[in-house]
Amino acid sequence: MKIGFLLYPQVTQLDLTGPAQVFAAAGEAELYFVWKDLAPVRTDAALCIVPNATFESCPLLDLLCVPGGPGQLPLMSDPDVLGWLGRQGQQALWVTSVCSGSLLLGAAGLLKGYRAASHWNYREHLAAFGATADDGRVVRDRNRVTGGGVTAGIDMALEVLARLLGESQAQQVQLQLEYAPQPPFNCGRPELAGEALVAQVRARLSRQVASIAAAR
């Protein structure tokens, strides 16, 4: 199975590497990290990831995964990126995203008429692309599977893996990765965090929200 990830400057690295680790652990896939060229790409965590395919060299994918991150904003009107996403997404068996990556799917015309998840702070913008926002951590609508913010990408990948290889195989991968999160604070979703904390985080992300609204 050929699985491809859109890799771009200032991508949120865990949006990409979380699902990639799940699929790699299954041992049943060829993974492609795709960008315009093969130069190392700097993520939003200052890590560099080296692409192994370009838009031209990447084969047709069985599964497309689009991570989010601050670097997505200029891509929402980039014809090369949107064209590649559109071509791959129209024929892929599975079209997936993590966090605000669903907005890129939307900009490429791949979520019209679908329910989709996104990071809670950007979810409302899905409607501009004809999608129905869903507050689920992982949302599946036909062959579209979208995850909420960042860490939800691991959950998304495990759910897709269960549908591809069966629940037993997905459970083995989860145990192999010792994925048993026990966060120190019970505030990982806005409904748990309280109004004051939500307001503080919204303020930190306000510039990105304004940029997304302008890019629609």
C-alpha atoms as one frame of an Amber mdcrd trajectory, in Angstrom:
protein
   0.000   0.000   0.000   1.289   3.416  -0.965   0.777   6.096   1.703   1.749
   9.692   1.024   2.139  12.663   3.350   2.238  16.270   2.221   5.465  17.660
   3.682   5.942  21.426   3.681   7.883  24.170   5.486   6.569  24.866   8.988
   4.389  21.786   9.104   3.535  20.655  12.631   5.867  17.695  12.781   3.744
  15.512  15.080   0.773  15.903  12.714   2.941  14.081  10.188   5.230  11.849
  12.227   2.506  10.510  14.537   0.474   8.839  11.773   3.648   7.941   9.869
   4.949   6.008  12.886   1.688   4.072  13.142   1.674   3.112   9.475   5.386
   2.289   9.510   4.942   0.009  12.525   2.328  -1.980  10.634   4.987  -2.921
   8.098   2.515  -3.098   5.236   3.129   0.178   3.401   5.469   2.280   1.305
   5.638   5.761   2.849   6.157   8.857   0.710   6.987  12.268   2.154   6.181
  14.626  -0.668   7.168  18.200  -1.425   8.088  20.353  -4.418  11.739  19.307
  -4.259  13.965  16.961  -2.276  15.723  19.528  -0.073  15.323  19.087   3.708
  12.121  20.713   4.993  12.186  22.595   8.306   9.171  21.887  10.514   7.588
  24.161  13.109   9.670  22.395  15.783  12.959  23.239  13.993  13.393  19.596
  13.003  14.189  18.923   9.365  12.550  16.109   7.424  13.929  15.025   4.066
  11.309  14.396   1.341  11.632  11.183  -0.620   9.319  12.192  -3.471   8.202
  15.271  -5.364   4.783  16.080  -6.789   6.058  14.803 -10.134   7.739  11.610
  -8.914   5.198  10.485  -6.317   3.141   7.529  -7.557  -0.620   7.371  -7.293
  -1.407   6.872  -3.629  -3.743   4.475  -1.893  -3.872   6.753   1.138  -3.273
  10.504   1.256  -2.535  12.231   4.580  -2.375  16.011   4.995  -0.932  17.363
   8.260  -1.563  20.859   9.534   0.706  23.581  10.817   1.405  27.299  10.478
   3.097  26.716   7.140  -0.167  25.658   5.532  -1.437  29.223   5.171   0.422
  30.125   1.960  -0.413  26.689   0.555  -4.149  27.315   0.649  -3.811  29.316
  -2.549  -0.812  27.482  -4.029  -1.874  25.947  -7.370   0.897  23.336  -7.340
  -0.042  22.053  -3.893  -3.803  22.179  -4.425  -3.482  20.575  -7.838  -1.439
  17.676  -6.475  -3.830  17.184  -3.557  -6.802  17.254  -5.895  -5.317  14.704
  -8.295  -4.242  12.328  -5.544  -7.376  12.769  -3.453  -9.768  12.091  -6.301
  -8.379   8.606  -6.860  -7.024   7.563  -3.430  -8.861   4.855  -1.522  -8.506
   6.884   1.683  -8.153  10.652   2.134  -7.053  11.710   5.609  -5.843  14.728
   7.533  -4.666  15.830  10.930  -5.437  19.078  12.742  -5.835  22.065  10.391
  -4.728  19.894   7.481  -8.433  19.380   6.804  -8.576  23.017   5.674  -6.031
  22.197   2.983  -8.181  19.252   1.895 -11.091  21.662   1.791  -9.163  24.206
  -0.254  -8.348  21.426  -2.731 -12.062  20.663  -3.096 -11.880  17.301  -1.353
 -14.304  17.863   1.540 -17.372  19.318  -0.135 -20.354  17.441   1.223 -18.334
  15.596   3.873 -18.234  15.801   7.648 -14.755  16.604   8.895 -12.737  17.318
  12.016 -10.042  19.903  12.601  -8.228  21.560  15.473 -10.923  23.100  17.662
  -9.682  26.643  17.044 -10.007  26.349  13.251 -12.990  24.023  12.905 -15.481
  26.751  12.009 -13.619  27.535   8.780 -14.474  24.144   7.274 -17.901  25.446
   6.266 -16.272  27.808   3.756 -15.214  24.735   1.758 -18.590  23.016   1.767
 -17.754  20.673   4.651 -19.722  20.080   7.831 -17.590  20.651  10.908 -17.676
  17.825  13.444 -16.152  18.111  16.925 -15.147  14.459  17.054 -11.540  13.553
  17.768 -11.600  11.296  14.704 -14.339  11.679  12.102 -14.968   9.200   9.273
 -17.332  10.045   6.443 -17.104   7.419   3.714 -13.422   7.351   2.704 -12.529
  10.637   4.394 -10.988  10.252   7.850  -9.987  13.454   9.595  -8.415  13.958
  12.997  -8.631  16.828  15.439  -5.623  18.643  16.803  -2.090  17.213  16.570
  -2.163  14.126  18.832  -5.452  12.993  17.275  -3.398  11.992  14.247  -2.239
   8.872  16.082  -5.840   7.912  16.833  -6.812   8.609  13.232  -4.058   6.372
  11.895  -4.952   3.532  14.245  -8.588   3.722  13.178  -7.623   3.624   9.506
  -5.240   0.756  10.193  -8.041  -1.201  11.845 -10.140  -0.816   8.709  -7.262
  -1.787   6.442  -5.790  -4.733   8.348  -8.316  -5.514  11.064  -8.612  -4.522
  14.716  -6.144  -7.158  15.900  -3.352  -5.719  13.764  -4.170  -2.173  14.882
  -4.149  -3.261  18.516  -0.765  -4.916  18.063   0.633  -1.670  16.663  -0.858
   0.341  19.520   0.762  -1.979  22.056   4.048  -2.005  20.150   4.117   1.799
  20.344   2.914   1.719  23.972   0.311   4.281  23.062  -1.496   4.690  26.391
  -1.707   8.462  26.958  -2.081   9.722  30.518  -1.769  13.516  30.245  -0.865
  15.371  33.433  -3.723  17.850  32.955  -7.314  17.203  31.934  -7.541  20.220
  29.627  -6.780  18.891  26.159 -10.143  19.892  24.680 -11.932  23.234  25.059
 -14.935  21.720  26.804 -12.578  20.459  29.526 -10.274  23.454  29.792 -12.527
  26.213  31.118 -13.281  29.597  29.600 -10.199  31.418  30.887  -7.711  28.894
  29.504  -9.544  28.677  26.181  -9.438  32.468  25.872  -5.694  32.495  26.546
  -5.012  29.896  23.857  -7.312  31.618  21.377  -5.314  34.793  21.901  -2.062
  32.941  21.181  -3.518  31.558  17.953  -5.403  34.664  16.842  -2.902  35.621
  14.149  -3.181  32.215  12.492  -6.992  32.377  12.626  -6.973  35.771  10.914
  -4.631  34.462   8.233  -6.819  31.409   7.574  -9.896  33.597   7.244  -8.063
  35.823   4.761  -6.861  32.829   2.742 -10.305  31.314   2.207
